[in-house]
Amino acid sequence: MKSMLRTVVSVFVLASTILACGSQAPATAASDVVGTAVAGTQQSQALAQATVNSNTLTAMPATPTPGPTVEYVNLTEEELAALIDEAVAEAVAATEQATTAVTYTTTDDAVTSEEVVYVYDYYYYADYYVEYAEDLMAEYYTLYADLATDMIVELNAIESELSQLNDTLTSIDSSLQEISSTLEQGLAVAEESIAKLEDAAQQAQTNAQEMQTQAQDMISVLQSEQQGRVDQLSQIQPDNIPTDKIAALQSAFDFVDFAKNAMGDNKLSRDELTKLAQLGKNAQAGFANFGGADRPGGPDLNQFSGRFDEITTQLARGQMPQARGNVNQFESSLGSRPAGGPSLPGGSGGPGPRPGG
């Protein structure tokens, strides 16, 4: 979208240069001053408004720095969704500012080189946030495509709106390049070129409003889906209850091993989450039946009974970093593994399907 041939000159520098030149000019007759002021009214107004709008733009939140500086796997699902929501809102606001800039500069049916630079300042800002939002959504797809369903549908719809907005911003860019090329040749800008720029700006405004409407319930969609996962897992009942204390302890390690294996690729599927919850329910039932200390100083497993639901609930809510730390702490709390080593992650003491299988 961005043209590598453009050279962006700050409006502030341009205004300062004009003012500096004006202060060095010799005094003129009053009539000449009036004549010059009348002749330059449009340009002066454009520069004045550019300064006002540039100050407004500068006052907006600082541009974020996504990419290598952000480890998305260390964010929860809700934190990543909040970044997407913020980026979309910024893209909408920046697009509206860009279209306002176009409207202002074309009001007199003429566009100057300075006004082209002025509009580009806003265009770059809008373009940045559109691309940033797209990048964030790509990260969400990578991490949660196998777990989320409603959110994926929601993000697909927002992405479609972003794509249309991207296209109209590209049209604004093309129109500005065409106008800039005409001005560089010392020619007058055709009315058709200005009309094309205005049409592109109007379409961008429409796209931005549609995207804002589409994205306004994204966080509520996420929260509703997460609660739905939690509710679904709460309905699972034990189907392979350990028959003694050693088997109960082994079932806890089966749960831990499966969880660590499932999270090894930094993402989780619904199938993996369901299997993990089943292992947790089985182990929890074993702890309820055989968890008490069987001798003075012996291990009391009942104190860990709630950890299974706690960990599966964290994963159901997309809280991968917290769940990962919780699993490691839980494993350490369980002490030594029963003799014979860990079983396969399908259930207590016997083979079973591996994560994703």
C-alpha positions as CSV (number, residue, x, y, z in Angstrom):
1,M,0.0,0.0,0.0
2,K,2.8,2.4,0.8
3,S,4.7,4.0,-2.0
4,M,8.4,3.9,-1.7
5,L,8.7,6.9,-4.0
6,R,6.9,9.4,-1.7
7,T,8.9,11.9,0.4
8,V,7.0,13.1,3.4
9,V,7.8,16.6,4.5
10,S,6.4,17.7,7.9
11,V,3.7,20.3,7.8
12,F,5.4,22.0,10.7
13,V,8.7,22.3,8.8
14,L,6.9,23.6,5.8
15,A,5.0,26.2,7.8
16,S,8.2,27.3,9.7
17,T,10.0,27.7,6.4
18,I,7.3,30.0,5.0
19,L,7.2,32.0,8.1
20,A,11.0,32.4,8.1
21,C,11.0,33.5,4.5
22,G,8.3,36.0,5.3
23,S,10.3,37.5,8.2
24,Q,13.3,38.1,5.9
25,A,11.3,39.8,3.1
26,P,11.6,43.7,2.8
27,A,8.7,45.9,4.0
28,T,6.1,46.4,1.3
29,A,3.4,49.0,0.8
30,A,0.1,48.4,2.6
31,S,-1.7,47.7,-0.7
32,D,0.8,45.1,-1.7
33,V,0.5,43.4,1.7
34,V,-3.3,43.3,1.3
35,G,-3.0,42.0,-2.3
36,T,-0.6,39.3,-1.3
37,A,-2.8,38.2,1.6
38,V,-5.8,37.9,-0.6
39,A,-3.9,35.9,-3.2
40,G,-2.6,33.5,-0.6
41,T,-5.7,33.1,1.5
42,Q,-6.4,29.5,0.5
43,Q,-2.9,28.4,1.1
44,S,-2.7,30.2,4.4
45,Q,-5.9,28.6,5.6
46,A,-4.7,25.2,4.5
47,L,-1.5,25.6,6.4
48,A,-3.3,26.9,9.5
49,Q,-5.7,24.0,9.5
50,A,-2.8,21.6,8.9
51,T,-1.1,22.9,12.0
52,V,-4.2,22.5,14.1
53,N,-4.9,19.0,12.8
54,S,-1.3,17.9,13.1
55,N,-1.3,19.1,16.7
56,T,-4.4,16.9,17.2
57,L,-2.8,14.0,15.6
58,T,0.3,14.4,17.8
59,A,-1.9,14.4,20.9
60,M,-3.3,10.9,20.0
61,P,-1.9,7.8,21.8
62,A,1.6,6.9,20.9
63,T,1.9,4.4,18.0
64,P,2.4,0.9,19.5
65,T,5.4,-1.2,18.5
66,P,4.1,-4.7,17.7
67,G,6.3,-7.6,16.4
68,P,9.4,-8.8,18.1
69,T,8.9,-6.6,21.1
70,V,5.6,-8.4,21.9
71,E,5.6,-12.1,22.9
72,Y,2.1,-13.0,22.0
73,V,2.3,-16.5,23.5
74,N,2.7,-14.7,26.9
75,L,-0.6,-13.0,26.5
76,T,-4.0,-14.4,27.5
77,E,-6.6,-14.8,24.8
78,E,-8.5,-11.9,26.3
79,E,-5.4,-9.7,26.3
80,L,-4.7,-10.4,22.7
81,A,-8.3,-9.7,21.8
82,A,-8.1,-6.4,23.7
83,L,-5.1,-5.4,21.5
84,I,-7.1,-6.3,18.4
85,D,-10.0,-4.3,19.6
86,E,-7.8,-1.3,20.3
87,A,-6.0,-1.5,16.9
88,V,-9.4,-1.6,15.1
89,A,-10.6,1.4,17.0
90,E,-7.4,3.3,16.2
91,A,-7.8,2.3,12.5
92,V,-11.3,3.7,12.5
93,A,-10.3,6.9,14.2
94,A,-7.2,7.4,12.0
95,T,-9.3,6.7,8.8
96,E,-11.9,9.3,9.8
97,Q,-9.1,11.8,10.4
98,A,-7.7,11.0,7.0
99,T,-11.0,11.4,5.2
100,T,-11.6,14.7,7.1
101,A,-8.2,15.9,5.9
102,V,-9.2,15.0,2.3
103,T,-12.5,16.9,2.6
104,Y,-10.8,20.0,4.0
105,T,-8.1,20.1,1.3
106,T,-10.6,19.6,-1.6
107,T,-13.2,22.1,-0.4
108,D,-11.9,24.8,-2.8
109,D,-11.7,22.3,-5.7
110,A,-8.0,22.6,-5.7
111,V,-5.1,20.7,-4.2
112,T,-1.6,21.9,-3.6
113,S,1.6,20.0,-3.0
114,E,1.6,21.0,0.6
115,E,-2.0,19.7,1.0
116,V,-0.9,16.4,-0.5
117,V,1.8,16.1,2.2
118,Y,-0.7,17.1,4.8
119,V,-3.2,14.3,3.8
120,Y,-0.4,11.7,3.6
121,D,0.4,12.3,7.3
122,Y,-3.0,11.1,8.2
123,Y,-3.0,8.3,5.5
124,Y,0.1,6.8,6.9
125,Y,-1.4,6.7,10.4
126,A,-4.6,4.9,9.2
127,D,-2.5,2.5,7.0
128,Y,-0.4,1.6,10.0
129,Y,-3.3,0.6,12.2
130,V,-5.1,-1.3,9.5
131,E,-1.9,-3.4,9.0
132,Y,-1.4,-3.7,12.8
133,A,-4.9,-5.0,13.3
134,E,-4.4,-7.6,10.5
135,D,-1.2,-8.8,12.1
136,L,-2.8,-9.2,15.5
137,M,-5.6,-11.2,14.1
138,A,-3.2,-13.4,12.3
139,E,-1.5,-14.1,15.7
140,Y,-4.9,-14.9,17.2
141,Y,-5.7,-17.4,14.4
142,T,-2.3,-19.1,15.0
143,L,-2.9,-19.5,18.7
144,Y,-6.6,-20.0,19.1
145,A,-8.0,-21.2,15.7
146,D,-8.3,-24.8,17.1
147,L,-10.0,-23.7,20.3
148,A,-12.3,-20.7,19.4
149,T,-15.3,-21.0,17.1
150,D,-17.5,-17.9,17.6
151,M,-14.5,-15.6,17.9
152,I,-13.1,-16.9,14.7
153,V,-16.4,-16.1,12.9
154,E,-16.3,-12.7,14.5
155,L,-12.7,-12.0,13.5
156,N,-13.4,-13.3,9.9
157,A,-16.1,-10.7,9.6
158,I,-13.9,-7.9,11.0
159,E,-11.0,-9.0,8.7
160,S,-13.4,-8.7,5.7
161,E,-14.2,-5.1,6.7
162,L,-10.5,-4.4,7.2
163,S,-9.7,-5.7,3.7
164,Q,-12.3,-3.4,2.2
165,L,-10.9,-0.5,4.2
166,N,-7.4,-1.4,3.0
167,D,-8.6,-1.3,-0.6
168,T,-10.1,2.2,-0.2
169,L,-7.0,3.5,1.5
170,T,-5.1,2.2,-1.4
171,S,-7.4,4.2,-3.7
172,I,-6.6,7.3,-1.7
173,D,-2.9,6.6,-2.0
174,S,-3.3,6.2,-5.8
175,S,-5.2,9.4,-6.2
176,L,-2.7,11.3,-4.1
177,Q,0.2,9.9,-6.2
178,E,-1.7,10.9,-9.4
179,I,-2.3,14.5,-8.1
180,S,1.3,14.8,-6.9
181,S,2.7,13.7,-10.3
182,T,0.5,16.3,-12.0
183,L,1.7,19.0,-9.6
184,E,5.3,18.1,-10.1
185,Q,4.9,18.7,-13.8
186,G,3.6,22.1,-13.1
187,L,0.1,21.3,-14.4
188,A,-3.3,22.1,-12.9
189,V,-5.0,19.2,-11.2
190,A,-8.0,18.0,-13.1
191,E,-11.5,18.1,-11.5
192,E,-11.8,14.4,-12.2
193,S,-8.7,13.6,-10.1
194,I,-10.0,15.6,-7.2
195,A,-13.4,13.9,-7.5
196,K,-11.7,10.5,-7.5
197,L,-9.9,11.4,-4.3
198,E,-13.1,12.6,-2.7
199,D,-14.9,9.4,-3.7
200,A,-12.2,7.2,-2.2
201,A,-12.3,9.2,1.0
202,Q,-16.0,8.9,1.3
203,Q,-15.8,5.1,0.7
204,A,-13.1,4.8,3.3
205,Q,-15.3,6.7,5.8
206,T,-18.2,4.3,5.1
207,N,-15.9,1.3,5.4
208,A,-14.6,2.6,8.7
209,Q,-18.1,3.0,10.1
210,E,-19.1,-0.5,9.0
211,M,-16.0,-2.0,10.6
212,Q,-16.7,-0.1,13.9
213,T,-20.2,-1.5,13.9
214,Q,-19.0,-5.1,13.2
215,A,-16.3,-4.9,15.9
216,Q,-18.3,-3.3,18.7
217,D,-19.4,-6.6,20.3
218,M,-16.1,-8.6,19.8
219,I,-15.1,-8.7,23.5
220,S,-18.6,-9.7,24.6
221,V,-18.5,-12.5,22.0
222,L,-15.1,-13.7,23.4
223,Q,-16.3,-13.6,27.0
224,S,-19.5,-15.5,26.1
225,E,-17.6,-18.2,24.3
226,Q,-15.1,-18.6,27.1
227,Q,-17.9,-19.0,29.6
228,G,-19.5,-21.5,27.3
229,R,-16.3,-23.6,27.3
230,V,-16.2,-23.5,31.1
231,D,-19.9,-24.6,31.3
232,Q,-19.3,-27.4,28.8
233,L,-16.4,-28.8,30.8
234,S,-18.3,-28.7,34.0
235,Q,-20.7,-31.2,32.6
236,I,-18.0,-33.9,32.2
237,Q,-18.3,-36.8,34.6
238,P,-15.6,-39.3,35.6
239,D,-15.4,-42.4,33.4
240,N,-12.2,-44.2,34.7
241,I,-11.9,-43.7,38.5
242,P,-8.6,-44.9,40.1
243,T,-9.0,-47.9,42.3
244,D,-6.4,-47.2,45.0
245,K,-4.2,-44.4,46.2
246,I,-1.2,-45.1,44.0
247,A,-3.5,-45.2,40.9
248,A,-5.0,-41.9,42.1
249,L,-1.6,-40.3,42.3
250,Q,-0.6,-41.7,38.9
251,S,-3.8,-40.2,37.5
252,A,-2.7,-36.8,38.7
253,F,0.6,-37.2,36.9
254,D,-1.3,-38.4,33.8
255,F,-3.2,-35.1,33.9
256,V,0.0,-33.1,34.3
257,D,1.8,-34.9,31.5
258,F,-1.1,-34.5,29.1
259,A,-1.5,-30.8,29.9
260,K,2.2,-30.1,29.4
261,N,2.2,-32.1,26.1
262,A,-0.9,-30.3,24.9
263,M,0.6,-26.8,25.6
264,G,3.9,-27.7,24.1
265,D,3.0,-26.0,20.8
266,N,1.6,-22.9,22.6
267,K,-2.0,-23.6,21.5
268,L,-4.8,-25.9,22.5
269,S,-7.6,-27.5,20.6
270,R,-11.1,-28.2,21.9
271,D,-10.5,-31.9,21.6
272,E,-7.3,-31.6,23.8
273,L,-9.2,-29.4,26.3
274,T,-12.0,-31.9,26.6
275,K,-9.6,-34.8,27.0
276,L,-7.7,-32.9,29.7
277,A,-10.9,-32.1,31.5
278,Q,-11.8,-35.8,31.5
279,L,-8.5,-36.8,32.9
280,G,-9.0,-34.2,35.6
281,K,-12.4,-35.4,36.6
282,N,-11.0,-39.0,36.9
283,A,-8.1,-37.9,39.0
284,Q,-10.3,-35.7,41.1
285,A,-12.6,-38.6,41.8
286,G,-9.6,-40.7,42.8
287,F,-8.4,-38.1,45.2
288,A,-11.9,-37.9,46.7
289,N,-11.8,-41.7,47.3
290,F,-8.2,-42.3,48.3
291,G,-6.6,-38.9,48.8
292,G,-6.5,-38.8,52.6
293,A,-3.3,-39.6,54.5
294,D,-3.1,-43.3,55.1
295,R,-0.4,-43.0,57.7
296,P,1.1,-40.3,60.0
297,G,3.0,-37.9,57.8
298,G,1.7,-39.6,54.6
299,P,0.6,-37.4,51.7
300,D,-2.8,-35.9,51.8
301,L,-3.9,-35.6,48.2
302,N,-7.3,-34.0,49.1
303,Q,-5.6,-30.6,49.4
304,F,-4.9,-30.7,45.6
305,S,-8.4,-31.8,44.5
306,G,-9.4,-28.4,43.2
307,R,-6.3,-27.9,41.1
308,F,-7.7,-30.0,38.2
309,D,-10.7,-27.8,37.7
310,E,-8.6,-24.7,38.3
311,I,-6.2,-25.6,35.5
312,T,-8.8,-26.7,33.0
313,T,-10.8,-23.5,33.7
314,Q,-7.7,-21.4,33.0
315,L,-7.2,-23.1,29.7
316,A,-10.9,-22.8,28.8
317,R,-10.6,-19.1,29.3
318,G,-7.5,-18.9,27.2
319,Q,-5.2,-18.1,30.1
320,M,-2.3,-20.2,28.8
321,P,0.5,-18.5,30.7
322,Q,-1.2,-18.9,34.0
323,A,-2.2,-22.5,33.3
324,R,1.4,-23.3,32.3
325,G,2.8,-22.0,35.6
326,N,0.0,-23.7,37.6
327,V,0.7,-27.1,36.0
328,N,4.4,-26.8,36.8
329,Q,3.7,-25.9,40.4
330,F,1.1,-28.6,40.7
331,E,3.6,-31.2,39.4
332,S,6.2,-30.1,42.0
333,S,3.6,-30.3,44.8
334,L,2.7,-33.9,43.9
335,G,6.2,-35.1,44.9
336,S,7.7,-38.3,43.5
337,R,6.0,-40.3,40.8
338,P,4.7,-43.7,41.7
339,A,7.1,-46.6,41.0
340,G,7.0,-47.7,37.4
341,G,7.1,-44.2,35.9
342,P,4.4,-42.2,34.1
343,S,1.8,-43.9,32.1
344,L,0.8,-42.7,28.6
345,P,-1.5,-39.6,28.7
346,G,-4.7,-41.5,28.1
347,G,-5.7,-42.4,31.6
348,S,-4.5,-44.0,34.8
349,G,-2.1,-46.9,34.3
350,G,-3.0,-47.7,30.7
351,P,-2.4,-46.5,27.2
352,G,-4.6,-43.9,25.7
353,P,-4.7,-41.3,22.9
354,R,-2.1,-38.6,22.8
355,P,-3.0,-34.9,22.6
356,G,-4.8,-34.2,19.4
357,G,-5.2,-37.9,18.6
